[in-house]
Amino acid sequence: MRTILVGDLHLTAQIILPMAEKKLKEFNCEQLILLGDYTDAYNQTENIKLYMDELAYLLDFKKRLGNNGVEVIMLLGNHDSDYLISSPKIYSLKNPDYFMKIREQLMKLGLQVSYELGNYLVSHAGYTEDYRLEAWHLEKISKKSIEKVAWLSNHVGIYRGGKYISGSPLWADFEELTRFPNLDYPKQIVGHTPQKNVNIVKNSKIEIVGIDTFTVTPLNQKPYYEQLGSGEILLYENNKLERLSLSWRNEDIIKMIDSKFDRILDN
């Protein structure tokens, strides 16, 4: 089955997914996997409209593609889990009423922790030697599994400022994955850790692929936003991976970002 994999979106679904959809059609793909972190972005903690528009878009996008024969698998990111477990962070949407509305919308998306794609285990952040794949990780998250999500959300490794040797599949830093590899799952595809390009660490024992190549950072002067990462995504077929490029670093995309994101204003 031909599959497209897209890394962390952070409130850019309306910008990135139309480009990914063109790749789906170009390569006649039957499946799309999104690696989580649909919510939160730098300096957008009061941008209620952007959050609500993004979640509405994602719900419609998943339904529309499904009706057209493309299965959309949506994985859970650590930013998304904060809303599901009702645990706001400094980077979360500040408005408490809309925080809960975001939670409701995320629950409708049918998120799951991980997905088995041929020989690859796909998750937001990856499985180090300290964590094991559990059956519920491959199932849609329900109200009954929220406590288990909270456990994963609270297990943050030292590379991300936590107290554990390595983080959970929602939190593992790319460095943790390569330093403490889980040899039960030697081939993994992850997001979470920002990458300039698709990053593949491969040796005789492991193959760890990082695809978090979209990051928008506001600036206080023109062009007002910095786009970090190449915007590469992945094409999977028969246990083989191919990098695909998206043209996301151009003036037109900056204008789209500026129309949706709150700027940093000069004092």
PAPA-81237 format. One line per 10 residues: number of its first residue (from 0); their letters; for each residue z, x, y of N, C-alpha, C. Coordinates in pm, whole numbers, plus 50000, padded with zeros to 5 digits. Layout:
BEGIN
NUM	A	Z X Y Z X Y Z X Y  ...
! end
This chain:
BEGIN
0	MRTILVGDLH	50000 50084 49880 50000 50000 50000 50000 50088 50125  49905 50068 50211 49901 50143 50336 50007 50088 50432  50084 50180 50487 50198 50144 50569 50201 50230 50695  50230 50167 50808 50255 50239 50933 50405 50243 50955  50458 50359 50996 50600 50373 51028 50614 50414 51174  50703 50345 51245 50723 50367 51388 50871 50398 51412  50896 50501 51492 51033 50543 51521 51103 50455 51623  51216 50503 51674 51303 50428 51765 51225 50373 51885  51254 50248 51922 51182 50184 52032 51262 50180 52162  51391 50153 52156 51476 50151 52276 51412 50074 52392
10	LTAQIILPMA	51389 49946 52368 51339 49854 52471 51196 49881 52514  51117 49944 52428 50975 49967 52458 50884 49897 52358  50934 49797 52287 50852 49729 52186 50726 49671 52246  50738 49612 52366 50622 49549 52430 50516 49650 52471  50555 49776 52481 50463 49882 52518 50405 49951 52394  50492 49982 52297 50451 50062 52181 50383 49979 52072  50437 49861 52043 50388 49788 51926 50244 49738 51940  50195 49700 52058 50051 49668 52065 49962 49785 52024  50004 49907 52058 49928 50025 52016 49939 50047 51866  50058 50025 51811 50077 50038 51667 49997 49932 51592
20	EKKLKEFNCE	49988 49813 51650 49912 49706 51585 49763 49743 51574  49711 49812 51674 49572 49857 51668 49552 49953 51551  49651 50038 51527 49643 50130 51414 49651 50055 51281  49732 49951 51277 49740 49868 51156 49602 49812 51120  49530 49764 51221 49397 49707 51198 49296 49816 51166  49306 49928 51236 49211 50037 51215 49216 50089 51072  49338 50099 51016 49353 50155 50881 49375 50047 50775  49357 49921 50816 49368 49809 50722 49500 49813 50645  49611 49822 50719 49744 49833 50659 49803 49696 50627  49886 49695 50524 49950 49571 50480 50099 49567 50518
30	QLILLGDYTD	50149 49677 50574 50293 49684 50598 50321 49770 50721  50426 49730 50794 50475 49806 50909 50625 49821 50895  50675 49943 50910 50819 49969 50904 50865 50022 51039  50962 49954 51099 51021 49996 51225 51159 50052 51195  51189 50171 51250 51310 50244 51209 51434 50218 51294  51434 50108 51370 51557 50067 51436 51572 50112 51580  51692 50086 51636 51722 50110 51778 51622 50037 51867  51620 49904 51853 51535 49819 51936 51599 49801 52073  51731 49818 52080 51808 49792 52201 51845 49922 52274  51894 49905 52397 51953 50012 52478 51852 50119 52519
40	AYNQTENIKL	51863 50159 52644 51782 50266 52699 51856 50321 52821  51821 50441 52861 51890 50506 52972 51888 50418 53097  52007 50394 53154 52023 50324 53282 51968 50182 53283  51972 50115 53168 51925 49976 53160 52038 49880 53123  52161 49918 53148 52276 49839 53101 52292 49705 53174  52220 49685 53284 52228 49558 53356 52093 49485 53356  51998 49534 53282 51864 49478 53282 51853 49367 53177  51915 49254 53207 51921 49143 53112 51782 49095 53072  51693 49082 53170 51559 49030 53142 51485 49116 53041  51495 49249 53056 51427 49338 52963 51478 49318 52821
50	YMDELAYLLD	51609 49312 52804 51667 49291 52671 51617 49161 52609  51625 49052 52684 51588 48922 52629 51438 48915 52600  51357 48972 52689 51212 48974 52665 51177 49055 52541  51246 49168 52522 51220 49255 52407 51252 49184 52276  51367 49119 52270 51405 49053 52144 51314 48934 52115  51277 48860 52218 51185 48749 52199 51049 48800 52150  51005 48912 52207 50878 48972 52165 50884 49016 52019  50992 49081 51980 51005 49129 51842 51003 49014 51742  51072 48906 51775 51073 48790 51685 50934 48732 51670  50863 48718 51781 50728 48664 51776 50633 48759 51705
60	FKKRLGNNGV	50647 48887 51732 50562 48989 51672 50574 48988 51520  50696 48985 51472 50718 48986 51327 50660 48861 51261  50681 48747 51324 50630 48621 51270 50477 48620 51270  50417 48664 51380 50271 48662 51392 50205 48755 51292  50257 48876 51277 50199 48968 51180 50217 48917 51038  50333 48858 51010 50356 48802 50878 50255 48693 50845  50224 48610 50944 50125 48503 50924 49986 48559 50901  49964 48684 50945 49834 48749 50928 49832 48845 50810  49935 48837 50724 49934 48914 50600 49992 49053 50609  50060 49085 50719 50122 49217 50734 50274 49201 50727
70	EVIMLLGNHD	50335 49263 50628 50480 49258 50614 50544 49354 50714  50641 49305 50790 50712 49388 50887 50855 49409 50838  50888 49533 50806 51023 49571 50764 51095 49628 50886  51210 49570 50920 51283 49614 51038 51418 49672 50996  51434 49802 51019 51557 49870 50981 51658 49866 51095  51783 49885 51060 51894 49878 51155 51923 50015 51213  51934 50023 51346 51975 50146 51412 52119 50138 51458  52176 50252 51494 52316 50254 51538 52336 50174 51667  52238 50175 51757 52251 50096 51879 52252 49947 51848  52169 49905 51754 52165 49764 51715 52294 49721 51647
80	SDYLISSPKI	52351 49811 51567 52473 49776 51493 52590 49747 51587  52592 49811 51705 52699 49784 51802 52703 49637 51839  52586 49576 51851 52579 49434 51885 52620 49348 51766  52575 49385 51647 52608 49305 51529 52757 49301 51502  52827 49411 51528 52971 49416 51500 53054 49388 51625  52986 49345 51733 53054 49308 51859 53140 49421 51912  53079 49541 51922 53151 49659 51967 53071 49728 52077  53078 49677 52202 52998 49736 52310 53035 49879 52340  52935 49958 52374 52953 50097 52411 52913 50116 52557  52929 50236 52608 52897 50263 52748 52750 50241 52778
90	YSLKNPDYFM	52664 50253 52676 52521 50237 52694 52471 50097 52659  52562 50007 52622 52523 49871 52584 52501 49783 52707  52436 49670 52686 52421 49571 52792 52559 49526 52837  52583 49526 52968 52718 49502 53018 52760 49355 53017  52667 49265 53043 52701 49124 53052 52750 49071 52917  52876 49025 52907 52932 48986 52777 52862 48866 52713  52820 48769 52796 52752 48652 52741 52618 48690 52680  52543 48772 52752 52413 48813 52700 52426 48916 52588  52534 48991 52589 52561 49081 52475 52563 49000 52346  52631 48885 52347 52639 48802 52228 52505 48735 52196
100	KIREQLMKLG	52426 48705 52299 52293 48650 52274 52203 48752 52207  52217 48878 52248 52141 48985 52182 52181 48992 52035  52310 48980 52008 52359 48979 51870 52291 48869 51789  52283 48749 51846 52222 48636 51777 52074 48663 51747  52004 48719 51844 51862 48747 51825 51839 48855 51719  51923 48957 51721 51910 49064 51621 51931 49010 51479  52023 48919 51464 52049 48861 51331 51927 48785 51280  51848 48731 51370 51728 48656 51330 51615 48746 51282  51623 48875 51315 51514 48966 51282 51512 49008 51135  51619 48980 51062 51622 49018 50920 51630 49168 50900
110	LQVSYELGNY	51723 49232 50970 51737 49377 50963 51798 49421 50831  51767 49543 50790 51829 49603 50672 51852 49751 50698  51939 49812 50620 51978 49951 50646 51870 50049 50601  51808 50022 50488 51710 50118 50436 51602 50049 50355  51500 50127 50320 51386 50072 50246 51328 50183 50159  51293 50149 50037 51231 50246 49946 51080 50232 49953  51015 50339 49999 50871 50341 50016 50815 50449 49924  50770 50410 49807 50724 50508 49709 50834 50607 49678  50805 50735 49693 50906 50840 49667 50998 50864 49785  50976 50795 49895 51053 50818 50017 51160 50710 50037
120	LVSHAGYTED	51278 50754 50081 51381 50662 50125 51377 50661 50277  51357 50544 50335 51341 50530 50479 51465 50464 50537  51522 50522 50641 51637 50462 50710 51636 50512 50853  51726 50457 50933 51730 50497 51074 51767 50644 51089  51873 50687 51021 51925 50822 51043 51929 50908 50917  51929 50849 50799 51921 50927 50677 52052 50940 50601  52040 50982 50476 52153 50995 50383 52181 51142 50357  52295 51189 50404 52340 51324 50371 52409 51318 50235  52460 51433 50190 52526 51439 50060 52654 51356 50055  52706 51314 50170 52831 51238 50176 52813 51088 50160
130	YRLEAWHLEK	52690 51040 50155 52666 50895 50152 52565 50861 50044  52586 50745 49984 52500 50700 49876 52432 50569 49913  52314 50552 49860 52242 50427 49876 52314 50318 49797  52345 50207 49863 52407 50093 49797 52309 49977 49797  52325 49888 49700 52230 49778 49683 52214 49696 49810  52325 49673 49881 52317 49587 50000 52239 49653 50113  52223 49786 50109 52145 49855 50212 51998 49812 50210  51952 49768 50094 51812 49728 50077 51791 49579 50099  51898 49509 50132 51892 49365 50153 51906 49331 50301  51862 49211 50338 51875 49166 50476 52024 49151 50510
140	ISKKSIEKVA	52062 49197 50626 52202 49189 50670 52237 49044 50701  52350 49002 50651 52400 48867 50674 52540 48875 50734  52594 48762 50769 52730 48759 50824 52830 48816 50724  52801 48801 50596 52892 48851 50492 52894 49004 50486  52789 49068 50534 52784 49214 50525 52819 49285 50655  52862 49210 50756 52892 49270 50886 53005 49373 50876  53106 49345 50795 53216 49442 50781 53165 49574 50723  53069 49566 50632 53011 49688 50575 52927 49761 50680  52859 49685 50764 52784 49747 50874 52880 49820 50967  52996 49758 50994 53095 49821 51082 53142 49955 51025
150	WLSNHVGIYR	53159 49962 50894 53201 50087 50831 53097 50196 50856  52969 50164 50838 52864 50261 50864 52858 50299 51011  52876 50199 51097 52867 50222 51240 52978 50312 51292  53091 50312 51225 53206 50391 51269 53210 50531 51209  53121 50560 51116 53119 50692 51053 53017 50782 51123  53067 50849 51227 52985 50935 51311 53019 51081 51280  52916 51163 51262 52939 51304 51229 52969 51390 51350  53012 51511 51325 53054 51601 51432 52937 51639 51525  52815 51638 51474 52700 51671 51559 52676 51564 51665  52730 51444 51644 52716 51336 51740 52850 51299 51803
160	GGKYISGSPL	52945 51391 51798 53073 51369 51863 53175 51294 51782  53150 51273 51653 53243 51202 51566 53337 51297 51493  53409 51241 51398 53511 51319 51328 53475 51352 51183  53356 51308 51140 53317 51330 51001 53221 51450 50990  53220 51512 50872 53132 51627 50851 52987 51587 50877  52951 51469 50831 52817 51418 50858 52824 51268 50880  52725 51217 50949 52724 51075 50982 52661 50989 50874  52682 50860 50887 52629 50761 50792 52478 50746 50810  52413 50663 50728 52269 50639 50745 52231 50577 50879  52331 50534 50957 52305 50489 51094 52324 50600 51196
170	WADFEELTRF	52389 50711 51155 52433 50810 51253 52397 50955 51221  52352 50985 51101 52330 51124 51063 52232 51193 51157  52273 51305 51214 52183 51384 51296 52083 51456 51205  51964 51486 51257 51862 51554 51177 51915 51687 51124  51995 51755 51205 52055 51882 51162 52149 51861 51044  52223 51750 51044 52313 51720 50931 52233 51695 50804  52120 51627 50817 52037 51597 50699 51985 51725 50633  51948 51821 50715 51891 51944 50659 52000 52042 50615  52117 52037 50676 52227 52125 50636 52301 52073 50515  52313 51941 50505 52386 51878 50394 52296 51777 50323
180	PNLDYPKQIV	52187 51824 50263 52090 51731 50205 52145 51657 50083  52101 51535 50068 52137 51456 49951 52025 51471 49849  52051 51547 49745 51945 51577 49648 51911 51459 49558  51991 51352 49567 51954 51229 49496 51839 51159 49567  51824 51186 49696 51716 51129 49777 51647 51242 49852  51573 51325 49780 51518 51447 49841 51410 51423 49944  51344 51307 49938 51239 51275 50035 51285 51159 50122  51300 51187 50251 51347 51084 50343 51264 51084 50471  51248 50964 50528 51186 50947 50659 51288 50882 50750  51312 50942 50867 51419 50895 50955 51373 50896 51101
190	GHTPQKNVNI	51450 50826 51183 51434 50831 51328 51559 50895 51387  51617 50829 51487 51750 50860 51542 51758 50988 51625  51715 51100 51571 51721 51227 51644 51589 51249 51717  51591 51255 51851 51466 51270 51926 51387 51394 51883  51256 51375 51869 51166 51483 51829 51051 51491 51928  51001 51612 51955 50883 51628 52038 50759 51576 51965  50752 51608 51836 50644 51561 51749 50708 51519 51618  50631 51455 51531 50681 51430 51397 50726 51563 51338  50850 51568 51294 50912 51692 51246 50933 51684 51096  50872 51775 51022 50885 51776 50876 50952 51906 50832
200	VKNSKIEIVG	51070 51891 50772 51140 52006 50713 51124 51994 50562  51057 52093 50505 51022 52083 50363 51044 52216 50294  51107 52209 50177 51120 52326 50091 51112 52280 49946  51155 52364 49853 51142 52330 49711 51231 52213 49670  51331 52181 49753 51427 52077 49715 51416 51949 49797  51379 51959 49924 51383 51841 50011 51258 51832 50097  51234 51712 50145 51134 51685 50248 51193 51580 50342  51234 51624 50461 51294 51535 50560 51197 51522 50676  51161 51398 50708 51060 51371 50810 51125 51292 50925  51125 51349 51045 51181 51284 51162 51071 51231 51253
210	IDTFTVTPLN	51078 51101 51287 50968 51040 51364 51015 50970 51491  51128 51012 51547 51175 50954 51673 51104 51024 51789  50983 50980 51819 50899 51051 51917 50876 50973 52046  50957 50869 52072 50947 50793 52197 51082 50795 52269  51086 50852 52388 51207 50846 52470 51165 50833 52616  51224 50735 52686 51198 50714 52828 51324 50749 52906  51315 50845 52997 51428 50884 53080 51395 50856 53226  51472 50771 53295 51446 50744 53436 51469 50867 53523  51389 50877 53628 51402 50983 53728 51425 50917 53864  51478 50992 53960 51501 50935 54093 51388 50969 54190
220	QKPYYEQLGS	51275 51013 54140 51157 51039 54222 51033 51012 54138  50919 51001 54204 50796 50971 54131 50770 51076 54024  50721 51033 53905 50675 50899 53867 50787 50804 53824  50913 50843 53847 51032 50762 53821 51073 50757 53674  50986 50799 53585 51019 50801 53442 50958 50923 53376  51033 50981 53284 50982 51092 53204 50966 51045 53061  50850 51069 53005 50823 51031 52866 50839 51153 52778  50941 51151 52695 50970 51263 52606 50918 51231 52466  50856 51326 52401 50801 51304 52268 50653 51272 52274  50584 51307 52170 50439 51292 52164 50394 51148 52142
230	GEILLYENNK	50484 51064 52089 50445 50928 52054 50377 50918 51919  50389 51020 51836 50327 51014 51704 50398 50912 51614  50321 50848 51529 50374 50762 51424 50317 50812 51291  50351 50743 51182 50308 50788 51049 50225 50681 50978  50128 50730 50904 50055 50647 50809 50094 50693 50669  50135 50599 50586 50173 50629 50447 50075 50562 50352  50033 50636 50251 49953 50579 50143 49966 50666 50019  50005 50606 49907 50016 50677 49779 50101 50803 49789  50216 50790 49853 50313 50900 49867 50261 51017 49952  50160 50991 50032 50109 51090 50126 50127 51040 50268
240	LERLSLSWRN	50157 51133 50360 50182 51099 50499 50077 51162 50588  50039 51088 50693 49945 51138 50793 49997 51102 50931  49999 51200 51020 50038 51175 51158 49928 51099 51231  49970 51000 51311 49877 50928 51397 49927 50937 51541  49837 50954 51633 49876 50968 51775 49858 50836 51848  49952 50806 51936 49941 50693 52027 49930 50747 52169  49845 50687 52248 49823 50734 52386 49926 50670 52478  50048 50718 52470 50155 50653 52547 50195 50733 52671  50143 50853 52687 50180 50936 52802 50065 50937 52903  50055 50829 52980 49951 50819 53082 50000 50729 53195
250	EDIIKMIDSK	49924 50723 53303 49966 50649 53422 49979 50499 53395  49892 50444 53312 49898 50301 53283 50030 50264 53213  50072 50350 53120 50197 50323 53050 50316 50339 53145  50310 50438 53233 50416 50454 53333 50428 50328 53419  50314 50270 53458 50317 50147 53537 50380 50032 53458  50352 50025 53328 50413 49921 53244 50563 49941 53235  50604 50067 53216 50747 50097 53209 50814 50060 53341  50749 50095 53453 50807 50068 53584 50820 49918 53610  50731 49838 53550 50737 49693 53570 50849 49628 53490  50903 49701 53392 51005 49644 53304 51142 49710 53319
260	FDRILDN	51143 49841 53345 51269 49916 53348 51327 49920 53490  51459 49926 53499 51525 49947 53627 51515 50094 53665  51478 50120 53789 51470 50256 53837 51609 50313 53871  51617 50444 53871 51730 50512 53934 51698 50520 54083  51784 50466 54167 51758 50464 54310 51824 50583 54378  51758 50640 54476 51816 50750 54554 51936 50699 54632  52040 50782 54646 52156 50744 54726 52123 50754 54875
! end
